[in-house]
Amino acid sequence: MKSHWGQRPSPFLIFFVAIFCGALFFAHSPYAQAQAVDAQTSRITLSLATEPPTLNSAQATDTIANFLLSHLMEGLLRYGQDGSLQGGVAERWELTETGARFWLRKNARWSDGKPVTADDFVFAWRYALKPETASQYAFILYPLRNAEAINRGELPVENLGVRAVGAHELRVEFEKPCPYFLGLTAFMSYMPLREDMVQRWQRAYAADADKLLYNGPYIMSEWIHGASIRLRRNPNYWGRNEVAIAEIDLPYFTADTSAQFNLFRDKRIALASLDSGQLDKAVEQGFDIHQFQTGALFFLEFNFRKGRITANKSFRKALQALLDPSILVNKILGMPGVLPAYSLFPTTVTGPIRSTGEASYFRDQFPVRRVTANLDQARDYLERAKKELGITAFPPLHLLVGDSPRALQEAEYYQYVLKRGLGLELRIDQQIFKQRLEKMRRGDFDIVAAAWGPDYDDIMTFADLFSSWNDNNRGRYNSPHYDALVSQAANTADPKLRFQAMAELQELVVEDVPILPTYESASLYVQHPQLRGVRRSIFGGDPNFRDAWIALPEGKR
Amino acid sequence: MKMSLSYDLFRPYSLSTTYPLAGDGACSGNGPESVELPLAMPSPSLSRSGKLAGVAIVLLLVFVFIGPLVWQQDPSRQWLSQISMGPSASNSARLVDNDSLWQPRGEVQTAVVHSANTEFVRLQWPAVEGVHAYQVFRNFAEQSGLGIPLAVSRVAYYQDELQLAETRYRYTVKAEGSDKVLAEWEVTPEPAMSRFEAQLQGLPEQSGRVILPAHPLGTDALGRDILARLMAGGRTSLMVGLIAPCLFIAFGCLYGALAGIAGGWLDNVAMRVVDFVIALPFLLFMILLRVAFGIGPGEDGVFPLILAMVMMSWTGSARLIRGQVLSLSQQPYVEAARLAGMGRLQIIVRHMLPNVLPMILVSFSFAVPSAIFTEAFLSFIGLGVAPPSTSWGAQCNDGIKTLLSHPQQMLLPAAMISIAVLAFNTLGDALRDAGDSRLRELS
């Protein structure tokens, strides 16, 4: 999602971490003896990595909030069990190059019984874009006409390209073609808000369970800050009959995967993420281990600000020729499912629709050029860098990393390989998440280990990351060629042109090395055998229990 | 770090024995014949546990300072092909070329293992009609169950490169979404190393093989030799543990003694300063000092660590010595010496010093373990040494991640800390007991 997350998961990232780190689990009855799953009352108990900073869908940025909001609220569309887009509040829709139309369900209701209307969406989108709301995710609404100008305070919110035609029809106008707009409407920033609630509570909106309204499959029946959260099936939800699990208890807030694994072993929670430390133990105890590709890309980002050695291309090429992602992934990380990354675009990025009508993966159609690790070549590049920079020895480099144990391990590996292979000294700057983001913003690093989780199901979520105008381009990489390719893809709806530009972009990243991709993350988890149908997905909140159910015990484990 | 103030105040010389001595000193000046009384230390009759502790400390010092001469492995060298290994002897490994894009030639009729070494295991099985994806699992052969899901493969072959060790594995292939096993192998990979790593490590090649060194205690999660790291870590830990107490006890003693001897308002002011220092939070100071010294991120913080300890920990010994000096100066034999016209310096050298020296030694041996512990704690939370240097505390921090799967990575450094702390504490106890005349008389 937005925000780089590296070692220490960022908000959104935390959520992946929640998932990855195994934040979620099932069981019910937080008190006395919590039980992972209770088939009779259809309750499950889970753990949450951490409490969400906010549940205001216009302001939330983190993965935890995304998980909760995907259960509490529903946008125009939602991701179904098979990962395809299905009707949420919208019943029918129509997408063109210039805009979109949505027809809302008449039976979609808020938890207080009032119908969900088109005005609730208009209000929510305007609210998210208002400069006073200071939504970090406002940019995700930029495909709407005038959205960017409104967000910068240059136009009044009334000029936003969305309007309600009656209570049940919504018309959207685009700024420029947006072939992936339908997927966006499933994202939390696009969820409806009730104006009267937001006005009534103002800043306290969504701060407590009774200070927000729900239109999703669940309502929050209890939120004890710092202690527990409890979700109950929403009796006013239009699809209530499809929701099998009546109650989801979240009585444990811990990001510690070994604590989660212990809870799982004690049958207190129904789902637990594993880290490499628990993996062997889980295998030994005979648990079925599941795997899930999170779609996030981890990479080393170089600083291109004036005076930084990393701004030198030969120097970056030397590191590229030295650091083999597959050694990192297979030897150091040791997590099955985590893939070595060679491209800006992870293997999970969708490509053009095939002639048969099925979706494809971008990387299957446009394979990336791999640079094989070669020590002699790396040393040659380094010599060249020395000449170009006119220096005789390299000063120590600062590697900014998060504060997780895995991050440190990774950093120590780079430190060793750089020293041994090229004689470079690397100083490890470990910082907590907020501090790391701050240092990234200030450009206080040579290399930073960062990560990016996709916000929406389109290649552009990765592609525009290193365009010169993107705030998240922390290294201030500035390449007219890169910018031109991004603009070229952004201004056309023709899949052929778009993906051709993206293929060129992929090659440019390998050639110019603005970043060094390291790995594509994956989550390993154990799940209660009676719990079925949990949807693990990159988009739309993960994990998702809307369509999950509890099977009867089989008499064995 | 806080020195316990509850030791018995040490009064080895009873009035009757010391009085004549004082007189003697006064009469004969600094004649050599006056040295018959125990001026230095009480007779060092250590208890057995004290002796044992002494031996343990000597062994630790030998291990840490002489050990690296015998065991000459670089403690920060990462053997990437030997991650988290148990104890192992030196062996040779075949050099192989990794190819992460490996593809088999043609199809096979039966399940085949193309090659099996610790760099890669290449598997191929007959493709099954109608199956879109295969799930590949790996487990240790002696364990039941499918084990870890390695990958979902859309083709009928797979190359496993994930942290392979020289042990027997069982691979299982199933069609995705079904329980039917399509292929199963039991494989023991032979030791191997990639050419890239061999070149990186600078290992000489001998007819396609390289020699890997032994790891008597195994390797950690980054493939570093644990024995070499325990030695290197101990060097930091013991250095901090010995240097810091030396400095702060020396300073504390001097300060306390001066305050005690000066007396009056000077003493009063000096003791208020001590109160003030005691009230300062150690951790905060530690962080401030790092900043003040411009210790940037990723740089070693051992010097500010020692300095912070010296600045914060001298108060205990200062109080102790001042109290002792005050009580000594009122002893009749000291008064007698003074009356007899002995100079201040002489009194200090003849009477004060011998009487406080044992106590200084005792507080030193108690300060060492607490300093070791402080260093361990600070390195554990990341304020101490920075990689690639290491200490026992930092190694515990590293090892905690793999506590469940490879407990030795945390338990070994933890055991070293425990032994060091216990030995110095026991020694301190024994020294105190040995110096305590009342206890001696009882026994």
Interface residues (C-beta under 8 A of the other chain):
Chain A: S258 D275 S276 G277 Q278 L279 D280 K281 V283 E284 G286 D288 I289 H290 Q291 D324 S326 I327 N330 K331 I332 G334 P336 G337 P340 R370 A373 N374 L375 P396 H398 L399 D403 P405 R406 L408 Q409 A411 E412 Y413 Q415 Y416 V417 K419 R420 G421 L426 R427 I428 D429 Q430 Q431 L524
Chain B: S76 R77 Q78 L80 S81 I83 N98 S100 L101 R138 N139 F140 Q143 S144 G145 L146 G147 I148 P149 L150 A151 V152 E161 L162 Q163 F196 E197 Q199 L200 Q201 A221 L222 G223 G296 P297 G298 E299 G382 A386 P387 P388 D398 I400 K401 T402 L403 L404 S405
